[in-house]
Amino acid sequence: MASWWVTCPDIETVAKYVAEGKLTEPLYVSPAGPITPLDILYGHSASIRNGEEYMAHRTAFTAATLTAELRAAGFGMVGMRRQRFDLWAVATRQAVGEPAARQLMAEYLPARPS
C-alpha cells in the first residue's frame, strides 16, 4: 500500500509562545543555530538571509487544517501526530482500517513522547 508522509511546523503550538510575547526568544537549538517562534512561523531567518530562500515558509497548518487539506487532496486515511513544534502526518489514498493505520503511524511517525 502506497503511503505518503509530511512534516511541517505546528502553528497552533508556536502561537502559544507568540501570545506569551516570546516571538524572538529561542525555543531550542538546532544544528543551524537557535530557533525562535519567528523562525518557525516564517522560516529560518539566518538561512534566508544567506540566500537560502527555500527555507521560507509560504503557509502554516494546525493539525485540523493539515488533515482537512490532505483529505481535500483525496487521501482516504490521515494519521497525525504532534512532536515538539512539528506536525507529522501519514496518509494513504485509500481508506484503511484502524490496525493498518496504527501500523503506518508507528512506521512513519515519531514515537509519542512518554
Contacts in CASP RR format, 6 or more apart in sequence:
PFRMAT RR
TARGET T0000
AUTHOR 0000-0000-0000
METHOD contacts of the structure
MODEL  1
MASWWVTCPDIETVAKYVAEGKLTEPLYVSPAGPITPLDILYGHSASIRN
GEEYMAHRTAFTAATLTAELRAAGFGMVGMRRQRFDLWAVATRQAVGEPA
ARQLMAEYLPARPS
1 92 0 8 1.000
1 94 0 8 1.000
1 96 0 8 1.000
1 100 0 8 1.000
2 92 0 8 1.000
2 93 0 8 1.000
3 90 0 8 1.000
3 91 0 8 1.000
3 92 0 8 1.000
3 104 0 8 1.000
3 108 0 8 1.000
4 75 0 8 1.000
4 90 0 8 1.000
4 91 0 8 1.000
4 92 0 8 1.000
5 88 0 8 1.000
5 89 0 8 1.000
5 90 0 8 1.000
5 91 0 8 1.000
5 108 0 8 1.000
5 109 0 8 1.000
6 66 0 8 1.000
6 70 0 8 1.000
6 88 0 8 1.000
6 89 0 8 1.000
6 91 0 8 1.000
7 86 0 8 1.000
7 87 0 8 1.000
7 88 0 8 1.000
7 89 0 8 1.000
8 60 0 8 1.000
8 61 0 8 1.000
8 66 0 8 1.000
8 86 0 8 1.000
8 87 0 8 1.000
9 40 0 8 1.000
9 41 0 8 1.000
9 57 0 8 1.000
9 60 0 8 1.000
9 61 0 8 1.000
9 85 0 8 1.000
9 86 0 8 1.000
9 87 0 8 1.000
10 61 0 8 1.000
10 62 0 8 1.000
10 63 0 8 1.000
10 82 0 8 1.000
10 85 0 8 1.000
10 86 0 8 1.000
10 87 0 8 1.000
11 41 0 8 1.000
11 60 0 8 1.000
11 61 0 8 1.000
11 62 0 8 1.000
12 62 0 8 1.000
12 63 0 8 1.000
13 82 0 8 1.000
13 84 0 8 1.000
13 85 0 8 1.000
14 37 0 8 1.000
14 40 0 8 1.000
14 41 0 8 1.000
14 85 0 8 1.000
17 23 0 8 1.000
17 25 0 8 1.000
17 27 0 8 1.000
17 37 0 8 1.000
18 37 0 8 1.000
18 41 0 8 1.000
22 36 0 8 1.000
22 37 0 8 1.000
23 36 0 8 1.000
23 37 0 8 1.000
23 38 0 8 1.000
24 36 0 8 1.000
24 37 0 8 1.000
24 38 0 8 1.000
25 36 0 8 1.000
25 37 0 8 1.000
26 34 0 8 1.000
26 35 0 8 1.000
26 36 0 8 1.000
27 35 0 8 1.000
27 36 0 8 1.000
27 37 0 8 1.000
27 40 0 8 1.000
27 85 0 8 1.000
28 34 0 8 1.000
28 35 0 8 1.000
28 84 0 8 1.000
28 85 0 8 1.000
29 35 0 8 1.000
32 44 0 8 1.000
32 46 0 8 1.000
32 47 0 8 1.000
33 46 0 8 1.000
35 44 0 8 1.000
36 45 0 8 1.000
38 45 0 8 1.000
39 45 0 8 1.000
40 85 0 8 1.000
41 57 0 8 1.000
41 60 0 8 1.000
42 48 0 8 1.000
42 56 0 8 1.000
42 57 0 8 1.000
43 55 0 8 1.000
43 56 0 8 1.000
43 57 0 8 1.000
44 52 0 8 1.000
44 55 0 8 1.000
47 55 0 8 1.000
48 55 0 8 1.000
48 56 0 8 1.000
61 69 0 8 1.000
61 87 0 8 1.000
62 87 0 8 1.000
63 80 0 8 1.000
63 82 0 8 1.000
63 87 0 8 1.000
66 80 0 8 1.000
66 87 0 8 1.000
66 89 0 8 1.000
67 78 0 8 1.000
67 79 0 8 1.000
67 80 0 8 1.000
67 89 0 8 1.000
70 78 0 8 1.000
70 89 0 8 1.000
70 91 0 8 1.000
71 78 0 8 1.000
74 93 0 8 1.000
75 91 0 8 1.000
75 92 0 8 1.000
75 93 0 8 1.000
76 91 0 8 1.000
76 92 0 8 1.000
76 93 0 8 1.000
76 94 0 8 1.000
76 95 0 8 1.000
77 91 0 8 1.000
77 92 0 8 1.000
77 94 0 8 1.000
77 95 0 8 1.000
77 96 0 8 1.000
77 97 0 8 1.000
77 100 0 8 1.000
77 101 0 8 1.000
77 104 0 8 1.000
78 89 0 8 1.000
78 90 0 8 1.000
78 91 0 8 1.000
79 89 0 8 1.000
79 90 0 8 1.000
79 91 0 8 1.000
79 101 0 8 1.000
79 104 0 8 1.000
79 105 0 8 1.000
79 109 0 8 1.000
80 87 0 8 1.000
80 88 0 8 1.000
80 89 0 8 1.000
81 87 0 8 1.000
81 88 0 8 1.000
81 89 0 8 1.000
81 105 0 8 1.000
81 109 0 8 1.000
81 110 0 8 1.000
81 112 0 8 1.000
82 88 0 8 1.000
83 109 0 8 1.000
83 110 0 8 1.000
83 113 0 8 1.000
88 108 0 8 1.000
88 109 0 8 1.000
88 110 0 8 1.000
89 109 0 8 1.000
90 104 0 8 1.000
90 105 0 8 1.000
90 107 0 8 1.000
90 108 0 8 1.000
90 109 0 8 1.000
92 104 0 8 1.000
96 104 0 8 1.000
END
